[in-house]
Amino acid sequence: MTKSRHSMLTSLLLVSGVAIAIGLIAGYPGWILAIALFGWAIYQIRQFNRLMGWFQADSSNEEPPEAPGHWGELFDELSRLQRSQAAREQALRNVITRFQDSSSALQDAVVIIDRNNNLEWWNQSANRLLGLDSRTDRAKPVMNLLRDPRFIRYFKRDQYNDPITLPSPAHSDIQIQYQITRFGDGDRLLVARDVSRLIRLEQTRQDFVANASHELRTPLTVIRGYLETFLDQELPRPLLRGLGSMQQQARRMENLVSDLLLLSRLEASHQISDEQPIQIHSILQHIIEGAEQLGQEKQHKLLLDMDTHYDLTGQEIELHSAFSNLVYNAVRYTPAEGEIKVSWWVDDQGGHFSVKDNGPGIESIHLPRLTERFYRVDESRSSASGGTGLGLAIVKHVLARHGGQLTIKSKVGKGSTFSCHFPKEMVIKAVDMDESEDDLSESGHPPVAS
């Protein structure tokens, strides 16, 4: 292009020089120069019009006009640039086509949502799993098409670390797992996966555990009944010792069956069916009394630090089970004359319950697996304590059903802290039970803490 500009300037100077020379010879240098420049301008305008005509036509399919000099160089350079641009565009089209073909082959639904929460693009599986229609739904708000209130809360919460599983809006018998990922400037990528088979397998496993646990209850009750009858008789000391050990193990098996049944019931639903106001003060007082009886031989120092101005909403039986598991674990594993502090407080993040002890602590390698079923840090110590190995798994499921989270901090030789964190929408102002029932009857929902 620079060469073409230089050629045009050279052409102009050459025409002007020749016209002046001829004009001097003819005696009319001004007129001849003017005529020469006018002719040169007409030529440039004609070539420019040819260029514009080539642009206005389908220049990608036509050869550039033939022209001598700098105009020919310009036409050739523009043609090369156009071919290069067309090649790049074709390469991009091939990439887009390949991406669309590969995404169409996916069994998972893939949806791109723009910064305004409108549907921008989706693959064919989204039509099948989510009921989207490419003819009518493009550029529409995603929350107008996926209207499940649980999905809307999940989408608006803007925290997508964990997926959410809901029935398909197009087929009620299909369970969809939604996972959202942020990218670009406020855009989102929604991936919806059919997990119906996995949920059916999980349901089969839960049903088996629940049924087996339920069937074990009757023989265990009979065994315990006979053992209690035998222990009431005067028997030789070795036989009494053996029957006492059998009774202890039977009681442990009953506890295990009860925990399995509770865990199966918690796993059957990821959300609590109804929310009721719960007096945290009453629950914790009852748990502390039980902890004192459990650890009376060890003479623990039990401390209770509680904010009495706030309570929770949820299922009282489930929260009582979760809190008591944490407190009783601390009692079992804290050495004699140790200190256990139970706390309940509320801040801007929500409600918090914690159990802190100065026991032996837990190595960091074990912390990520503590909530697994039957996982034991020390098999011999756990068996001697009488635990079932399901306590922390129950705590995790109870908190998940209440929208909460369990955190564990521990250092060997320094003790451990187990904390339950509840979202602020689950926190309510502490009121008397009578007042709480009045509020529920009038408003239909518990009063939320401000």
C-alpha positions as CSV (number, residue, x, y, z in Angstrom):
1,M,0.0,0.0,0.0
2,T,2.9,2.4,0.7
3,K,4.4,1.5,-2.6
4,S,1.1,2.3,-4.3
5,R,0.9,5.8,-2.7
6,H,4.5,6.5,-3.8
7,S,3.6,5.3,-7.3
8,M,0.6,7.6,-7.4
9,L,2.7,10.6,-6.3
10,T,5.4,9.7,-8.9
11,S,2.7,9.5,-11.6
12,L,1.3,12.9,-10.6
13,L,4.8,14.5,-10.7
14,L,5.6,12.9,-14.1
15,V,2.3,14.1,-15.7
16,S,2.8,17.6,-14.3
17,G,6.5,17.7,-15.5
18,V,5.6,16.5,-19.0
19,A,2.7,18.9,-19.3
20,I,4.8,21.9,-18.2
21,A,7.5,20.9,-20.7
22,I,5.0,20.7,-23.6
23,G,3.3,23.9,-22.5
24,L,6.6,25.8,-22.5
25,I,7.3,24.5,-26.0
26,A,3.8,25.4,-27.2
27,G,3.8,28.7,-25.3
28,Y,0.8,27.8,-23.1
29,P,2.2,26.0,-20.0
30,G,-0.7,26.9,-17.7
31,W,-3.4,25.6,-20.0
32,I,-1.6,22.4,-20.9
33,L,-0.8,21.7,-17.3
34,A,-4.5,22.2,-16.3
35,I,-5.7,19.9,-19.1
36,A,-3.1,17.3,-18.2
37,L,-4.1,17.4,-14.5
38,F,-7.8,17.2,-15.4
39,G,-7.2,14.2,-17.6
40,W,-5.1,12.6,-14.8
41,A,-7.9,13.2,-12.3
42,I,-10.5,11.7,-14.7
43,Y,-8.3,8.6,-15.0
44,Q,-8.0,8.3,-11.2
45,I,-11.8,8.8,-10.8
46,R,-12.5,6.1,-13.3
47,Q,-10.2,3.6,-11.6
48,F,-11.7,4.5,-8.3
49,N,-15.2,3.8,-9.6
50,R,-14.0,0.4,-11.0
51,L,-12.7,-0.3,-7.5
52,M,-16.0,0.6,-5.8
53,G,-17.9,-1.4,-8.4
54,W,-15.8,-4.4,-7.6
55,F,-16.5,-3.9,-3.9
56,Q,-20.2,-3.5,-4.4
57,A,-20.4,-6.7,-6.5
58,D,-19.6,-10.1,-4.9
59,S,-15.9,-9.3,-4.9
60,S,-15.1,-12.6,-3.1
61,N,-16.1,-14.5,-6.3
62,E,-14.8,-12.1,-9.0
63,E,-11.3,-11.4,-10.0
64,P,-10.1,-7.9,-9.4
65,P,-10.2,-5.4,-12.4
66,E,-7.1,-5.3,-14.6
67,A,-5.2,-1.9,-14.4
68,P,-1.7,-0.8,-15.1
69,G,0.6,0.9,-12.6
70,H,-0.3,1.7,-9.0
71,W,-4.0,0.9,-9.5
72,G,-3.1,-2.6,-10.5
73,E,-0.9,-3.0,-7.4
74,L,-3.8,-1.8,-5.3
75,F,-6.3,-4.2,-6.8
76,D,-3.9,-7.1,-6.4
77,E,-3.1,-6.2,-2.7
78,L,-6.8,-5.9,-1.9
79,S,-7.5,-9.2,-3.6
80,R,-4.8,-10.9,-1.5
81,L,-6.2,-9.4,1.7
82,Q,-9.7,-10.5,0.8
83,R,-8.6,-14.0,0.1
84,S,-6.8,-14.2,3.4
85,Q,-9.8,-12.8,5.2
86,A,-12.1,-15.3,3.5
87,A,-9.7,-18.1,4.5
88,R,-9.8,-17.0,8.1
89,E,-13.6,-16.7,8.1
90,Q,-13.9,-20.2,6.6
91,A,-11.5,-21.6,9.3
92,L,-13.7,-20.0,12.0
93,R,-16.8,-21.3,10.4
94,N,-15.3,-24.8,10.4
95,V,-14.4,-24.5,14.1
96,I,-17.9,-23.3,14.9
97,T,-19.5,-26.0,12.8
98,R,-17.3,-28.6,14.4
99,F,-18.1,-27.3,17.9
100,Q,-21.8,-27.4,17.1
101,D,-21.6,-30.9,15.7
102,S,-19.6,-32.2,18.8
103,S,-21.9,-30.4,21.3
104,S,-25.0,-31.9,19.5
105,A,-23.5,-35.3,20.0
106,L,-23.4,-34.8,23.8
107,Q,-26.0,-36.5,25.9
108,D,-25.8,-33.6,28.4
109,A,-27.6,-30.4,27.8
110,V,-25.3,-27.4,27.3
111,V,-26.8,-23.9,27.5
112,I,-25.0,-20.5,27.2
113,I,-26.7,-17.7,29.2
114,D,-25.7,-14.1,28.6
115,R,-25.1,-11.4,31.2
116,N,-28.7,-10.4,31.1
117,N,-29.8,-14.0,32.0
118,N,-31.2,-14.6,28.5
119,L,-30.7,-17.8,26.6
120,E,-28.0,-17.3,23.9
121,W,-27.3,-20.8,22.6
122,W,-28.0,-24.5,23.4
123,N,-27.4,-27.9,21.9
124,Q,-30.0,-30.4,20.8
125,S,-30.0,-32.3,24.2
126,A,-31.3,-29.2,25.8
127,N,-34.4,-29.5,23.7
128,R,-34.9,-33.0,24.9
129,L,-34.0,-32.6,28.6
130,L,-35.2,-29.1,29.3
131,G,-37.9,-28.7,26.7
132,L,-36.3,-25.7,25.0
133,D,-37.5,-24.7,21.5
134,S,-34.9,-23.0,19.2
135,R,-37.7,-21.3,17.2
136,T,-39.3,-19.5,20.1
137,D,-37.0,-19.5,23.2
138,R,-33.9,-17.8,21.9
139,A,-33.0,-14.6,23.8
140,K,-35.7,-15.3,26.4
141,P,-34.9,-15.1,30.2
142,V,-33.8,-18.5,31.5
143,M,-36.0,-18.1,34.6
144,N,-39.1,-17.7,32.4
145,L,-38.4,-21.2,30.9
146,L,-36.9,-23.1,33.9
147,R,-39.5,-22.0,36.5
148,D,-38.9,-24.4,39.4
149,P,-38.5,-22.2,42.5
150,R,-35.6,-24.2,43.7
151,F,-33.7,-23.7,40.4
152,I,-34.5,-19.9,40.5
153,R,-33.1,-19.7,44.1
154,Y,-30.0,-21.7,43.0
155,F,-29.5,-19.4,40.0
156,K,-30.0,-16.2,41.9
157,R,-27.8,-17.3,44.8
158,D,-24.7,-16.9,42.5
159,Q,-22.8,-19.7,44.3
160,Y,-22.3,-22.6,42.0
161,N,-19.8,-24.8,43.9
162,D,-22.3,-27.6,44.3
163,P,-24.8,-28.8,41.6
164,I,-28.5,-29.1,42.2
165,T,-30.7,-32.0,41.2
166,L,-34.4,-31.4,40.2
167,P,-37.0,-33.0,38.0
168,S,-36.9,-32.2,34.3
169,P,-39.3,-29.4,33.3
170,A,-40.1,-31.5,30.2
171,H,-40.3,-35.0,31.7
172,S,-41.3,-35.4,35.3
173,D,-39.8,-38.9,35.5
174,I,-36.3,-37.6,34.6
175,Q,-34.0,-36.2,37.3
176,I,-31.7,-33.5,36.1
177,Q,-28.5,-32.3,37.8
178,Y,-27.7,-28.7,37.0
179,Q,-24.2,-27.3,37.2
180,I,-23.5,-23.6,36.4
181,T,-20.1,-22.2,35.5
182,R,-19.3,-18.5,35.1
183,F,-17.2,-17.3,32.1
184,G,-16.5,-14.1,30.2
185,D,-18.1,-10.9,31.4
186,G,-21.0,-12.1,33.4
187,D,-21.9,-15.0,31.1
188,R,-22.9,-18.4,32.4
189,L,-22.6,-22.0,31.1
190,L,-25.3,-24.3,32.2
191,V,-24.8,-28.1,32.0
192,A,-27.8,-30.3,32.7
193,R,-27.2,-34.0,33.1
194,D,-29.7,-36.9,33.3
195,V,-28.9,-38.6,36.6
196,S,-32.1,-40.6,36.8
197,R,-30.3,-44.0,36.7
198,L,-27.9,-43.0,39.4
199,I,-30.7,-41.8,41.6
200,R,-32.6,-45.0,41.0
201,L,-29.5,-47.0,42.0
202,E,-29.0,-44.9,45.1
203,Q,-32.7,-45.3,46.0
204,T,-32.3,-49.1,45.7
205,R,-29.3,-49.0,48.0
206,Q,-31.2,-46.8,50.5
207,D,-34.2,-49.1,50.4
208,F,-32.0,-52.1,51.0
209,V,-30.3,-50.5,54.0
210,A,-33.6,-49.3,55.4
211,N,-35.3,-52.7,55.0
212,A,-32.4,-54.7,56.3
213,S,-32.1,-52.4,59.3
214,H,-35.8,-52.6,60.0
215,E,-35.8,-56.4,59.8
216,L,-32.8,-56.6,62.2
217,R,-34.8,-54.7,64.9
218,T,-37.1,-57.6,65.8
219,P,-34.4,-60.3,66.4
220,L,-32.3,-57.8,68.3
221,T,-35.3,-56.9,70.6
222,V,-35.8,-60.6,71.3
223,I,-32.2,-61.2,72.0
224,R,-32.0,-58.2,74.4
225,G,-35.2,-59.3,76.2
226,Y,-33.8,-62.8,76.9
227,L,-30.5,-61.4,78.0
228,E,-32.1,-59.1,80.5
229,T,-34.2,-62.1,81.8
230,F,-31.1,-64.2,82.2
231,L,-29.1,-61.4,83.9
232,D,-31.8,-61.1,86.5
233,Q,-31.1,-64.7,87.6
234,E,-28.4,-65.9,89.9
235,L,-25.8,-67.4,87.6
236,P,-22.1,-68.2,87.8
237,R,-19.8,-65.3,87.5
238,P,-18.2,-66.3,84.2
239,L,-21.6,-66.8,82.7
240,L,-22.8,-63.4,84.0
241,R,-19.7,-61.7,82.5
242,G,-20.4,-63.3,79.1
243,L,-24.1,-62.4,79.2
244,G,-23.2,-58.8,80.2
245,S,-20.8,-58.5,77.2
246,M,-23.5,-59.9,74.9
247,Q,-26.0,-57.4,76.3
248,Q,-23.6,-54.5,75.6
249,Q,-23.0,-55.7,72.0
250,A,-26.7,-56.1,71.5
251,R,-27.3,-52.6,72.7
252,R,-24.6,-51.4,70.3
253,M,-26.2,-53.2,67.4
254,E,-29.5,-51.6,68.2
255,N,-27.9,-48.2,68.2
256,L,-26.3,-49.0,64.8
257,V,-29.6,-50.1,63.4
258,S,-31.3,-46.9,64.7
259,D,-28.6,-44.7,63.1
260,L,-28.8,-46.6,59.8
261,L,-32.6,-46.1,59.7
262,L,-32.2,-42.4,60.5
263,L,-29.5,-42.0,57.9
264,S,-31.7,-43.7,55.3
265,R,-34.6,-41.4,56.1
266,L,-32.4,-38.3,55.8
267,E,-31.0,-39.5,52.5
268,A,-34.5,-40.1,51.1
269,S,-35.0,-36.3,50.8
270,H,-32.5,-33.5,50.3
271,Q,-34.8,-30.9,51.8
272,I,-36.9,-30.7,54.9
273,S,-40.7,-31.0,54.3
274,D,-41.7,-28.2,56.7
275,E,-40.0,-25.7,58.9
276,Q,-40.9,-25.1,62.5
277,P,-39.4,-22.7,65.0
278,I,-36.9,-24.4,67.3
279,Q,-35.9,-23.2,70.7
280,I,-32.1,-23.7,70.6
281,H,-31.8,-22.9,74.4
282,S,-34.1,-25.8,75.3
283,I,-32.3,-28.3,73.0
284,L,-28.8,-27.4,74.2
285,Q,-29.8,-27.5,77.9
286,H,-31.2,-31.0,77.3
287,I,-28.0,-32.1,75.4
288,I,-25.7,-30.7,78.1
289,E,-27.6,-32.7,80.8
290,G,-27.2,-35.8,78.8
291,A,-23.5,-35.1,78.2
292,E,-23.0,-34.6,82.0
293,Q,-24.5,-38.0,82.7
294,L,-22.5,-39.7,79.9
295,G,-19.2,-38.2,81.1
296,Q,-19.7,-38.1,84.8
297,E,-16.9,-40.5,85.5
298,K,-14.4,-38.3,83.5
299,Q,-15.5,-35.1,85.4
300,H,-15.4,-32.9,82.3
301,K,-15.8,-29.2,82.5
302,L,-18.8,-28.4,80.3
303,L,-19.3,-24.7,79.3
304,L,-22.3,-23.3,77.4
305,D,-22.0,-20.0,75.6
306,M,-25.3,-19.1,73.9
307,D,-26.9,-16.1,72.3
308,T,-30.4,-16.4,73.6
309,H,-31.8,-13.7,71.3
310,Y,-32.0,-16.0,68.2
311,D,-33.3,-19.4,67.3
312,L,-33.6,-21.5,64.2
313,T,-36.3,-22.9,62.0
314,G,-36.2,-26.5,60.8
315,Q,-36.8,-30.0,62.1
316,E,-36.2,-30.2,65.9
317,I,-35.6,-34.0,66.0
318,E,-32.9,-33.8,63.2
319,L,-31.1,-30.8,64.7
320,H,-31.2,-32.4,68.2
321,S,-29.6,-35.5,66.7
322,A,-26.9,-33.5,64.9
323,F,-26.0,-31.3,67.9
324,S,-26.0,-34.2,70.4
325,N,-23.8,-36.3,68.1
326,L,-21.1,-33.6,68.1
327,V,-21.4,-33.0,71.9
328,Y,-21.4,-36.7,72.8
329,N,-18.4,-37.3,70.5
330,A,-16.5,-34.6,72.4
331,V,-17.4,-36.3,75.7
332,R,-16.3,-39.7,74.5
333,Y,-13.0,-38.7,73.1
334,T,-11.9,-35.9,75.5
335,P,-9.7,-37.2,78.4
336,A,-10.7,-37.0,82.0
337,E,-11.1,-33.5,83.5
338,G,-11.0,-32.0,80.0
339,E,-12.9,-28.9,78.9
340,I,-15.7,-28.9,76.4
341,K,-17.3,-25.6,75.2
342,V,-20.6,-25.6,73.4
343,S,-21.5,-22.3,71.6
344,W,-24.4,-20.8,69.7
345,W,-24.2,-17.4,68.1
346,V,-25.5,-15.3,65.2
347,D,-23.7,-12.9,62.9
348,D,-24.2,-11.4,59.4
349,Q,-23.5,-14.7,57.8
350,G,-26.2,-16.6,59.7
351,G,-26.3,-18.9,62.7
352,H,-23.4,-20.9,64.1
353,F,-23.2,-23.9,66.5
354,S,-19.8,-25.2,67.6
355,V,-18.4,-27.8,70.0
356,K,-14.8,-27.2,71.1
357,D,-12.7,-29.5,73.2
358,N,-9.1,-29.7,74.4
359,G,-8.8,-33.4,73.6
360,P,-6.0,-35.3,71.7
361,G,-7.0,-33.7,68.4
362,I,-7.1,-35.3,64.9
363,E,-4.4,-35.5,62.3
364,S,-5.1,-33.3,59.2
365,I,-5.0,-36.3,56.9
366,H,-8.2,-37.7,58.5
367,L,-10.3,-34.5,58.4
368,P,-11.6,-34.8,54.8
369,R,-12.9,-38.3,55.5
370,L,-14.5,-37.9,58.9
371,T,-18.0,-37.6,57.6
372,E,-17.8,-40.9,55.7
373,R,-19.8,-43.7,57.0
374,F,-18.0,-46.0,59.4
375,Y,-14.7,-44.1,58.9
376,R,-12.7,-44.3,62.1
377,V,-9.5,-42.5,63.0
378,D,-8.6,-45.0,65.7
379,E,-10.5,-48.3,65.3
380,S,-9.7,-49.6,68.8
381,R,-10.6,-46.3,70.5
382,S,-13.8,-45.9,68.5
383,S,-15.0,-49.4,69.3
384,A,-14.3,-49.0,73.0
385,S,-16.3,-45.8,73.0
386,G,-19.4,-47.5,71.8
387,G,-19.9,-45.3,68.7
388,T,-21.5,-46.5,65.5
389,G,-19.3,-44.6,63.1
390,L,-22.3,-42.9,61.6
391,G,-22.6,-39.8,63.8
392,L,-20.8,-37.3,61.6
393,A,-22.5,-38.7,58.4
394,I,-25.8,-38.0,60.1
395,V,-24.7,-34.5,61.0
396,K,-23.6,-33.8,57.4
397,H,-26.9,-34.9,56.0
398,V,-29.0,-33.0,58.6
399,L,-27.1,-29.8,57.8
400,A,-27.4,-30.3,54.1
401,R,-31.2,-30.7,54.5
402,H,-31.2,-27.4,56.4
403,G,-29.0,-25.6,54.0
404,G,-26.1,-25.6,56.4
405,Q,-22.5,-26.7,56.4
406,L,-20.1,-28.6,58.7
407,T,-16.5,-27.4,59.2
408,I,-13.9,-29.2,61.2
409,K,-10.7,-27.7,62.7
410,S,-8.3,-29.8,64.7
411,K,-4.6,-30.0,65.8
412,V,-2.9,-32.9,67.4
413,G,-2.5,-32.3,71.1
414,K,-4.5,-29.0,70.9
415,G,-8.1,-30.3,70.5
416,S,-10.8,-30.1,67.9
417,T,-13.6,-27.7,66.9
418,F,-16.7,-28.9,65.1
419,S,-18.9,-26.1,63.8
420,C,-22.3,-26.0,62.1
421,H,-23.1,-23.0,60.0
422,F,-26.7,-22.2,59.0
423,P,-27.8,-19.6,56.4
424,K,-29.3,-16.4,57.8
425,E,-32.7,-17.1,56.3
426,M,-33.0,-20.0,58.7
427,V,-32.4,-17.7,61.7
428,I,-35.3,-16.3,63.6
429,K,-35.7,-14.1,66.7
430,A,-36.0,-16.0,69.9
431,V,-39.6,-15.9,71.1
432,D,-41.7,-18.0,73.5
433,M,-43.3,-21.0,71.9
434,D,-46.8,-19.6,72.3
435,E,-45.8,-16.4,70.6
436,S,-44.1,-18.3,67.9
437,E,-47.2,-20.4,67.2
438,D,-49.3,-17.1,67.0
439,D,-46.8,-15.7,64.5
440,L,-47.0,-18.9,62.4
441,S,-50.8,-18.9,62.4
442,E,-51.0,-15.3,61.3
443,S,-48.2,-15.1,58.7
444,G,-47.8,-18.8,57.6
445,H,-44.0,-18.7,58.1
446,P,-41.7,-18.1,61.1
447,P,-40.4,-14.6,61.8
448,V,-37.1,-14.0,60.2
449,A,-34.3,-12.3,62.2
450,S,-33.5,-8.8,60.9
